[in-house]
Structure formats: structure tokens, C-alpha cells
Amino acid sequence: MRKLYFILLAAAGFSVQAQQAPQIKRACATDRVMANFFAKNPQAKAQEADLRDFLINNDYKAQKKKAVVTIPVVVHVLYKTAQQNISDAQILSQITALNEDFRKQNADFSTVVPAAFQPNAADLELAFCMATKDPNGNPTTGIERKSVPQNFVLGNSYYTSSGFAAWDPTKYLNIWVGYFDGVDSNGDPWDGTLGFAYLPNAAGLSFDGLVIGCFNMGTVGSLWVGYDKGRTATHEIGHYFGLNHIWGNTGVCGTTGGSDGCADTPATNGPYYEQDNPVFPDNQYTCTTTANGAMFMNYMDYVADYQMAMFTNDQKTITSNTMIGPRASLLNSNACSLLSVNETEKVEAINIFPNPTTQYISIASPLTKINEVEIFSSEGRLVKKAFIKNETDKIDVKDFATGVYYVRTYNGKDFVKSMKFIKK
């Protein structure tokens, strides 16, 4: 896979009007931060294959009852200069762009996406709203701001006390906005990074959410040319909901790591950039030359904002499974709207994931409180009892024998639902 080029930004970059983007190629740091996450969390790495299989292959349509899901957003602005302290209008323009892109309502869809790929395009049925209640139930605009010193390193410290601690990441999509500079813990520069977001493997952790540059957030204000349609956030939040880059993790054709798990996104051996000047049909980096070539206009590639305009049906499968699995707790948030569901829907929303599994199970119960789980073998023998708080809690089953197991869930002493899972 071709390397990402991180070109150091000039020191004057803090004071210029930022109309012209530095000569960089789109630099998403999600692969980088996820590699560090897995290196520090080997158990999460061991569990990755089970979760990935669930996200790609689970039949979400058989379980999903409600259509459009609304995600409450809180934006934490961390600025060193007045220009970096982006306006409310710029933030709200990003929310508008997200709603258009994730609902397939973007005005440029029909002009950017060629007719051959338009049938593959999907409305992900995800909507976004600014939080109206903070974690304590108090009214809020969903925006908080903080002046940080010149030596503050956004990519390292955004979620710490020197930045802004996340609002409960099981209830809010946290977005941190600032300026990328400095180096990470490995000594690699952050300069040139547009943003990153953690995949659902890190759901609920203190650093979970989107971190994005202030000059490529939204569609109004001081924005870099080519990164001024809000598509950096669209791309990174795609990661947040489980989507990989089109070329997978490695860009090695014909391998598991070289695939995004979506049959309707033609495989490539690396990203397309604006500088590649792709024109449909383009086979510069396709693993197999075809009449339609690469889907470089997909939001999960690296082209400029004006060159990307679609998600696909298989990508929708992944994001929908994320919302009935590792990020299901967002359904229980009333941070920007109250849910209106009946008791039957509450019970139907309870789900075991991943299933089948080799390492662990979690219980997604966004609308009903579950705090105790009993697991029985197919012979009816109780093999494990566990206490849980939410969907991010994992119940270890890696030592279980292969077979079918039954789960009973409780809220205190009250039985809630019985389910089963397969241990591979």
C-alpha cells in the first residue's frame, strides 16, 4: 500500500486565513490510532475477529425495528488562537453535512456518483443532533470551549484534564475539534492529520469519539480548499460506526486485511487521493480491472471532499449491526430527543453479539435495564453468571466448549429475556 505523506505545516499556519489547504494528501489517522490501541490492548485484538464477523455477516434486518436512529452529539472545541475557536455556525454546518451524507440527501450525489454505482448507494438511516441535555440532565447547546496552551498536543491529550473529558461515550458521540501538531507517543508527527475516530472495538472508553482538525470541520468558516464540504467528519464517523477504508487495513489484494468486508466496494490496493485525478472508470489501484473500476467516490476513500458522495448497502449492514451491537447504548440516550417505544419493542431490542463467537459475548439492551446474566449449556447446566452495566461489558466465553448456549437476562430479580448463542 502506498504510504501516507504527512507534510509539516508552516508555523504561520496558525495565523493565515486557511483558505488554501497545505500541500498534503488526505491523512486519516484511524488506522494509526487503532494499531496503537490494539498494541496496548491485546485482549481487544484477540476479540477483533469475532466482532468483525458480527458486523459484516449478522442479519440486522431481522432485528432492527426502528428506522432512522438519531445520535446525540457534543462538540469540544480546544483552541490556541481565535481562528481555531470555530463558530457555532461552523459546527452546525457540520451537523447538517452529516445528516445529508448519512441519509443520502447530499445534493452532489447524482453528479459525483456515476450511474453504474448509484444502485449500490445507501441511506444509512443515521441522523445527528446537537445534545440538548448534558450528562447531569442540565440544558446545553452541546458545545463547550477551552483555550489551550501552545504546547498542547491535540492528538495525545484531547480527552484528558488538559483538554475536555468525554461526556458519557455510551450516550453521546463526542467530537473534539482543534489543531493537529506535535508528535504522538511514538514520536510520529501529527502535522497533516485531518482527523481520526476509534472503531467500535473501543466503544465506551474515555477516548472514544471523533478528533478533527478545525480547518476541515463543517462547510462554512475558515476551511481548507478541498476539505470544505464536511466530508472529513463523514469519513471518520464512518469508522466510528465500524467501517474500514476501502482497501482494508493492509491494501494487500486477496487477503483478509486487504478487504473492507463489503462485496459492493471494488477492492483496491490502496487509497485514491485528489492528486490521482481519478475519472470514472478508473483502474489505477483496483485489485481486478473491471469496466466500472474503483469506487473512489465512496466516503471511505481518501479523495477530496468534492470527489466523494456515497456509502453502499454493504456498508449499511456494518453500521446497522454496530447500532444493534457495540454502540446500541446510544439508542438509550435522550440527550437530544425522547424515545417513544412500547414494552414489546424494548424487549425485542435486546441482542447478543457477536454471535457466533469464539472469545466473548456482550448484551445490547438499549431500552431495558439488564444487570445480571446467566449462561446455560445445552444440557441445562448453569455454566456462568455475570453482572453487567451496558453494551461495552464483555463476558468471557473463550474457554467454553464448542456448542449452543442459552442466556437468561435479568433486571434485579425480574426475568427479562432468554436468548441463545453459538460458541465456535
C-alpha positions in Angstrom: 0.0 0.0 0.0 1.3 3.5 -0.8 2.4 5.5 2.2 0.5 8.5 3.6 2.6 11.6 3.4 2.5 13.9 6.4 3.9 17.2 5.2 4.8 19.6 8.1 2.7 22.7 8.2 4.3 26.1 8.3 4.3 27.8 11.6 2.4 30.6 10.0 -0.5 28.2 9.6 -1.9 29.4 12.9 -2.5 32.9 11.6 -3.3 32.6 7.9 -6.9 32.6 6.8 -6.6 28.9 5.9 -8.4 29.2 2.5 -5.8 27.2 0.8 -5.0 23.7 2.1 -1.4 22.8 2.8 0.1 20.5 0.1 -0.9 17.3 1.9 -2.7 14.2 0.9 -5.8 13.4 2.9 -4.5 12.0 6.2 -6.8 9.9 8.3 -5.1 8.6 11.4 -7.7 6.0 12.4 -5.5 3.0 11.2 -2.7 4.5 13.3 -4.6 5.0 16.5 -6.3 1.6 16.2 -2.9 0.0 15.7 -1.7 1.6 19.0 -4.9 0.7 20.7 -4.6 -3.0 19.8 -0.9 -3.0 20.7 -1.8 -1.7 24.2 -4.9 -4.0 24.5 -4.0 -7.5 23.2 -7.3 -8.8 24.5 -9.2 -6.4 22.3 -7.0 -7.6 19.4 -7.9 -11.2 20.2 -11.6 -10.3 20.1 -11.4 -8.3 16.9 -12.2 -11.2 14.5 -15.4 -12.1 16.4 -16.7 -8.5 16.3 -15.8 -8.0 12.7 -17.6 -11.2 11.7 -20.7 -10.0 13.5 -20.6 -6.5 11.9 -20.3 -7.9 8.4 -22.5 -11.0 8.5 -25.2 -10.5 11.1 -28.7 -10.1 9.6 -29.6 -6.8 11.1 -32.8 -6.5 9.1 -34.3 -9.4 11.2 -33.7 -7.5 14.4 -33.9 -3.8 13.6 -37.4 -2.4 14.3 -37.0 1.4 14.2 -35.8 3.1 11.0 -33.8 6.3 11.5 -31.6 6.4 14.6 -30.7 9.9 16.0 -27.3 10.2 17.5 -26.7 13.0 20.2 -23.5 14.9 19.6 -21.3 17.0 21.9 -18.6 19.2 20.4 -15.5 20.1 22.5 -13.5 23.0 20.9 -9.9 23.2 22.0 -8.2 26.3 20.5 -4.9 28.0 20.6 -5.9 31.0 18.5 -9.1 33.0 17.9 -9.2 31.5 14.4 -9.2 27.9 15.8 -12.1 28.8 18.1 -14.6 27.9 15.3 -18.1 29.4 15.4 -21.3 27.8 16.4 -22.4 28.3 12.8 -19.4 26.3 11.5 -20.2 23.5 14.0 -23.8 23.4 13.0 -22.9 23.3 9.3 -21.0 20.1 10.0 -24.1 18.5 11.6 -26.1 19.5 8.5 -23.5 17.9 6.3 -23.5 14.7 8.3 -27.3 14.4 8.1 -27.2 14.9 4.4 -24.4 12.4 3.8 -25.6 9.6 6.1 -29.2 9.9 4.8 -28.1 10.0 1.1 -29.6 13.5 0.8 -26.4 15.2 -0.3 -27.0 17.5 -3.3 -23.9 16.3 -5.2 -24.9 12.6 -5.2 -26.2 12.4 -8.7 -23.3 14.4 -10.2 -20.4 12.8 -8.3 -21.6 9.2 -8.2 -21.6 7.6 -11.7 -24.8 5.8 -12.8 -23.2 2.4 -12.6 -22.6 2.8 -8.9 -25.8 4.6 -7.9 -27.8 1.4 -7.3 -25.2 0.4 -4.7 -25.7 3.6 -2.7 -27.5 3.5 0.7 -29.3 5.7 3.1 -27.6 4.6 6.4 -30.6 5.8 8.4 -28.4 7.6 10.9 -29.2 11.2 11.9 -27.3 13.6 14.2 -28.4 16.3 16.5 -26.7 18.6 19.0 -27.1 17.5 22.6 -29.7 19.5 24.5 -29.0 17.8 27.8 -25.7 17.3 29.5 -24.8 14.1 31.4 -26.4 15.6 34.5 -29.7 16.4 32.7 -29.0 20.1 32.5 -29.8 22.2 29.4 -26.9 22.6 27.0 -26.1 23.8 23.5 -23.9 20.7 23.0 -20.8 22.9 22.6 -18.1 23.6 25.1 -14.9 25.6 24.5 -11.4 25.8 26.1 -8.3 27.8 25.4 -5.3 25.5 25.5 -1.5 26.4 25.6 0.7 26.4 22.5 2.4 23.1 23.7 -1.0 21.3 23.9 -0.9 18.3 21.6 -4.5 17.6 20.4 -3.9 14.0 19.2 -2.5 13.0 22.6 -4.4 15.0 25.1 -7.8 15.9 23.7 -9.7 13.7 26.3 -7.5 14.4 29.3 -7.9 17.0 32.0 -5.8 19.4 29.9 -8.4 19.0 27.1 -12.0 18.0 27.7 -13.1 14.8 29.3 -15.7 12.9 27.2 -19.3 13.1 28.1 -20.5 9.6 28.7 -19.3 7.9 25.5 -22.1 5.3 25.7 -24.7 8.1 25.4 -23.0 10.7 23.3 -20.9 10.9 20.1 -18.1 13.1 21.4 -16.3 15.3 18.8 -13.1 17.1 19.7 -12.1 20.0 17.4 -8.6 21.6 17.4 -5.3 22.0 15.5 -3.1 19.0 14.9 0.6 19.5 15.6 3.3 18.0 17.8 4.1 14.3 17.9 2.5 11.2 19.3 3.9 8.8 22.0 5.9 7.0 19.3 7.5 10.3 18.0 5.4 10.3 14.8 4.2 13.8 13.8 0.5 14.7 13.9 1.0 17.5 11.4 -1.1 17.0 8.3 -3.7 14.8 10.1 -7.2 15.7 9.2 -8.8 13.5 11.9 -9.4 10.1 13.4 -12.1 8.1 15.1 -12.0 4.9 17.0 -13.7 1.8 15.7 -16.4 0.1 17.8 -13.7 -2.1 19.4 -13.1 0.9 21.7 -16.8 1.7 22.4 -17.4 3.4 25.7 -13.7 4.1 26.6 -12.6 7.5 27.7 -11.0 8.5 24.4 -13.8 7.1 22.1 -15.2 9.5 19.5 -14.0 11.8 16.7 -11.0 14.1 16.8 -10.9 16.5 13.9 -9.0 19.5 12.6 -10.6 22.9 12.9 -9.8 23.8 9.3 -11.7 20.8 7.8 -14.8 20.8 10.2 -18.0 22.0 8.6 -18.9 23.8 5.4 -18.6 27.5 6.4 -15.8 29.5 8.1 -12.0 29.3 7.5 -11.6 26.0 5.8 -9.0 24.4 3.6 -10.0 24.2 -0.1 -10.8 20.6 -1.0 -11.7 19.9 2.6 -14.7 22.3 2.9 -17.8 20.1 2.5 -17.6 18.3 5.9 -16.5 15.0 4.5 -13.6 14.5 6.9 -16.2 14.1 9.7 -18.4 11.9 7.4 -15.4 9.6 6.7 -14.2 9.4 10.3 -17.7 8.9 11.8 -18.0 6.1 9.2 -15.1 4.5 11.2 -16.9 5.2 14.5 -19.8 3.1 13.1 -17.5 0.2 12.1 -16.5 1.0 8.5 -12.9 0.3 7.3 -11.1 2.0 4.5 -12.0 0.6 1.0 -8.6 -1.1 0.9 -8.9 -2.7 4.3 -6.0 -2.5 6.8 -3.2 -3.5 4.5 -4.1 -2.9 0.9 -2.8 -6.4 0.0 -5.2 -7.7 -2.6 -6.8 -11.1 -1.9 -6.2 -11.1 1.8 -8.5 -10.6 4.8 -6.5 -7.5 5.8 -6.8 -6.1 2.3 -10.7 -6.1 2.3 -13.2 -3.8 4.0 -15.7 -6.7 4.2 -18.0 -5.1 1.7 -18.7 -7.0 -1.6 -20.1 -3.9 -3.2 -17.0 -1.8 -2.8 -14.5 -2.9 -5.5 -11.2 -3.9 -3.9 -8.1 -1.7 -4.3 -4.5 -1.9 -3.2 -4.5 1.5 -1.5 -6.3 4.8 -1.4 -7.2 7.3 -4.1 -6.2 10.9 -3.4 -7.3 14.1 -5.1 -3.9 14.3 -6.7 -4.5 11.0 -8.5 -7.2 12.8 -10.6 -9.4 9.8 -10.8 -12.1 9.8 -13.5 -14.7 7.1 -13.8 -14.0 4.4 -14.7 -10.6 4.3 -13.1 -8.5 1.1 -12.5 -5.2 2.7 -11.3 -5.4 0.8 -8.0 -8.0 -1.8 -8.4 -7.1 -5.4 -7.5 -9.0 -6.6 -10.6 -9.5 -4.4 -13.7 -13.3 -4.1 -14.4 -15.5 -2.0 -16.6 -16.5 0.2 -13.7 -13.2 0.4 -11.9 -12.7 1.7 -8.4 -15.4 3.3 -6.2 -13.1 6.1 -5.3 -16.1 8.4 -4.8 -17.0 6.4 -1.6 -16.8 8.3 1.6 -14.3 5.7 3.0 -11.6 6.5 0.4 -9.2 9.4 0.5 -10.2 11.7 -2.4 -11.0 15.4 -1.7 -14.4 16.3 -0.3 -15.9 17.3 -3.7 -14.9 13.9 -5.1 -16.7 11.7 -2.6 -20.5 11.3 -2.2 -21.7 7.8 -1.2 -21.9 4.9 1.2 -23.1 1.5 0.0 -25.6 -1.1 1.0 -23.0 -3.5 2.5 -21.5 -0.6 4.4 -25.0 0.0 5.8 -25.1 -3.6 7.0 -22.0 -2.9 9.1 -23.2 0.4 10.5 -26.6 -1.1 11.3 -25.1 -4.0 13.1 -22.9 -1.6 15.1 -26.1 0.1 16.2 -27.7 -3.2 17.5 -24.3 -4.3 18.9 -21.4 -2.3 20.4 -23.0 1.1 20.0 -26.6 0.2 20.9 -26.4 2.2 24.1 -26.7 5.3 22.0 -30.3 4.3 21.4 -31.0 4.8 25.1 -29.8 8.4 25.2 -32.4 11.1 25.5 -29.7 13.8 25.1 -31.5 15.4 22.1 -34.8 13.5 21.8 -37.0 11.3 23.9 -37.7 7.8 22.7 -41.2 6.6 22.4 -41.4 2.8 22.4 -43.6 0.2 23.9 -42.6 -2.7 26.2 -42.5 -5.2 23.3 -40.1 -3.1 21.4 -37.9 -2.7 24.5 -37.6 -6.5 24.8 -37.1 -7.0 21.1 -34.2 -4.6 21.1 -32.2 -6.9 23.4 -29.5 -8.7 21.4 -26.4 -10.9 21.9 -23.3 -10.0 20.0 -21.1 -11.3 18.4 -23.0 -14.4 17.6 -21.4 -16.9 16.8 -18.3 -16.1 18.8 -15.0 -17.6 20.0 -13.9 -15.1 22.6 -16.8 -13.2 24.3 -20.4 -12.1 24.2 -22.0 -8.8 25.1 -25.6 -8.0 25.7 -27.1 -5.0 23.9 -30.1 -3.8 25.8 -30.5 -0.1 24.9 -34.1 0.3 26.1 -34.3 -2.0 29.1 -32.0 -2.2 32.1 -30.1 -5.5 32.3 -27.7 -6.1 35.2 -27.5 -9.9 35.5 -26.9 -12.7 33.0 -27.0 -16.4 33.4 -25.5 -18.8 30.8 -26.6 -22.4 30.5 -25.2 -25.2 28.4 -27.4 -27.1 26.0 -27.9 -29.7 28.8 -29.4 -27.0 31.0 -26.4 -26.7 33.4 -25.6 -23.2 34.7 -22.0 -22.6 33.5 -21.6 -18.9 34.2 -23.2 -15.9 35.9 -22.2 -12.4 35.2 -23.1 -8.8 36.2 -23.1 -6.1 33.6 -23.6 -2.4 33.2 -24.0 -1.8 29.5 -23.2 -3.0 26.0 -19.5 -2.4 26.4 -19.1 -5.0 29.1 -17.7 -8.3 27.7 -18.5 -11.7 29.1 -15.5 -14.1 28.6 -16.5 -17.4 26.9 -13.3 -18.3 25.2 -12.8 -21.4 27.5 -16.4 -22.7 26.8 -16.6 -25.9 24.8 -17.9 -25.6 21.2 -21.7 -25.7 21.1 -25.0 -23.9 21.7 -25.6 -21.9 24.9 -28.7 -20.3 26.4 -28.7 -16.9 28.1 -31.2 -15.6 30.6 -31.2 -11.9 31.4 -32.5 -10.2 34.5 -33.2 -6.7 35.8 -32.6 -7.3 39.5 -34.8 -10.3 40.4 -37.1 -9.8 37.3 -36.5 -12.1 34.3 -36.4 -10.1 31.1 -35.5 -12.3 28.1 -34.0 -15.6 27.0 -31.6 -15.9 24.0 -29.0 -18.3 22.7 -25.6 -18.1 21.1 -23.2 -20.4 19.3 -19.6 -20.9 20.7 -17.3 -21.8 17.8 
